[in-house]
Amino acid sequence: MDAVQLKLESNKIYQHIHILDAREKEVIIGRFGLDQDKEKTQREIARELGISRSYVSRIEKRALMKLFNEFYRTKQTQNR
């Protein structure tokens, strides 16, 4: 059941991932393991990108807010 829910959520993210810039995409894909089964920590992503963990956290937060707003906007449009 969890695997099915995860797949559904991943599909939702992929439908809207185009609204993110390149670095935001990289962080979200890595954090949630969208390109593989293993999720990465902020520290691992920071090391890969050569930036601080706190900067990864800010990028992640900004990207998630963009996705949330896009999901909400899309849902509002569908309900009309």
N, C-alpha and C positions, 0 to 999 in steps of 0.2 A: 504494500500500500504506500509506504514512504517513497519507494522508487518511482511509482507512478506520479505521485504528487510532485516530486522533484523534477521529473521530466516535464510535467505541465508548466511548472514555474519557470524552468529553463527556456521552454518554448516562448513564454510570454516575454521574457527578457530579450531573447533573440529577435522577436518581432519589433522591438523598440530600441535596440542597441545602436541603431544608426544615428540616434540623436546625440550620442556621446562623442567627444573628441577622441583622438587616437590613444592618448595616455589614459583617459578614463576607461575606455574599452579594455585596454591592457590590464588595468587594475581589477576591474569587475570580473573579467574572464578568469584571471588568476585566482582571485579571492574565492570565487564560487565554483571553481573547477569546471567551467563551462566547456572547455576544450579537452578536458580529460577527467578522470575520476577523482583526482586528488586536489583538494582545496589547498591554497597556499596561505601562509601567514602574512601579515603586513610586513614583518621583518624580512621574509624571503623575497617578497616583491621589491621592497626597498633595496635590497642587495642587488637584485637583478637589474633594476633600473638606475642604480647609482644615486639614489635620493634617500632622504631620511624616512624613518618609519612614520613620523608624525605627518610628513607631507603626503605619504601614501594614505594615511587616515583621512586627511582633508580631501584628497582627490576622491577617495571612496565615498565619503559623505556627500560631496557635491554630485557625483554620478548617481548615487542612489536617490537623491532628491529629484534630479532630472527625470529619472525613470519613474519615480512615484508620481510626479506631476504629469508625465505623459500617460501613464496608466489611468490616472484620474480623469484627464482630459478626454481620452479615448472612451472611457466608460460613460462619461457625461454625454458625448456625442452619440453613442449607441443607444442611450436611453431616450433620446428625443424622437 
